Amino acid sequence: MSFSATYTYPGQDHTLGVLLSKQLLENSDVTFAAYKVPHPLTRSMNLRIHTEEKECEKVVLDSLAILQNKLNTFETAFEEAL
């Protein structure tokens, strides 16, 4: 069974799009993940995802949690380096 979904993130742009799509592609259940910013003057990002076995929402939430942990680790290392 496969799943697909498109999510819109208002107020977001390429920063989240790149990070999230790359993190999603590291998941073996993800067969496709890409984002687009519909218009450069509109702060909104659309994420398209296709998965096998797991529902898209679960995979996206798991990837966001992994990103949060990575960013927290980076922040800690940065602060310690100062």
C-alpha positions as CSV (number, residue, x, y, z in Angstrom):
1,M,0.0,0.0,0.0
2,S,1.3,3.5,-0.8
3,F,0.3,6.9,0.5
4,S,0.7,10.4,-0.9
5,A,0.0,13.8,0.4
6,T,0.7,17.5,-0.1
7,Y,1.1,19.8,2.9
8,T,1.2,23.6,2.9
9,Y,3.4,25.4,5.4
10,P,2.4,29.1,5.6
11,G,5.2,31.5,6.6
12,Q,7.9,29.0,5.5
13,D,10.2,29.1,2.5
14,H,13.3,27.3,1.2
15,T,14.9,27.0,4.6
16,L,12.4,24.5,5.9
17,G,11.7,23.0,2.4
18,V,15.3,21.9,1.8
19,L,15.9,20.6,5.4
20,L,12.6,18.6,5.5
21,S,12.7,17.2,2.0
22,K,16.3,16.0,2.5
23,Q,15.4,14.4,5.9
24,L,12.4,12.7,4.4
25,L,14.5,11.2,1.6
26,E,16.7,9.5,4.3
27,N,13.7,7.4,5.3
28,S,13.5,4.1,3.5
29,D,9.6,4.3,3.4
30,V,9.7,7.6,1.4
31,T,9.7,7.1,-2.4
32,F,9.3,10.8,-3.2
33,A,9.7,14.1,-1.3
34,A,10.0,17.5,-2.8
35,Y,8.9,21.0,-2.0
36,K,8.2,24.2,-3.9
37,V,7.6,27.8,-3.1
38,P,4.7,28.9,-5.3
39,H,5.7,32.5,-5.6
40,P,8.7,34.4,-4.2
41,L,6.6,37.2,-2.8
42,T,4.3,34.7,-0.9
43,R,5.7,33.2,2.2
44,S,4.4,29.7,1.8
45,M,6.0,26.3,1.1
46,N,4.3,23.2,-0.4
47,L,5.6,19.7,0.4
48,R,4.7,16.7,-1.7
49,I,5.5,13.2,-0.3
50,H,4.9,9.6,-1.4
51,T,5.5,6.7,1.0
52,E,5.3,3.0,1.2
53,E,3.8,1.2,4.2
54,K,3.6,4.2,6.6
55,E,1.1,7.1,6.4
56,C,2.6,10.4,5.2
57,E,1.6,12.4,8.3
58,K,3.5,10.0,10.6
59,V,6.6,10.1,8.4
60,V,6.6,13.9,8.2
61,L,6.1,14.2,12.0
62,D,9.0,11.8,12.7
63,S,11.2,13.7,10.3
64,L,10.4,17.0,11.9
65,A,11.3,15.5,15.3
66,I,14.6,14.2,13.9
67,L,15.3,17.7,12.5
68,Q,14.5,19.3,15.8
69,N,17.0,17.0,17.6
70,K,19.7,17.7,15.0
71,L,19.2,21.5,15.3
72,N,19.3,21.3,19.1
73,T,22.6,19.3,18.9
74,F,24.0,21.9,16.5
75,E,22.9,24.8,18.7
76,T,24.5,23.2,21.8
77,A,27.8,22.6,19.9
78,F,27.8,26.1,18.6
79,E,27.2,27.6,22.0
80,E,30.0,25.5,23.5
81,A,32.4,26.6,20.8
82,L,31.8,30.2,21.7
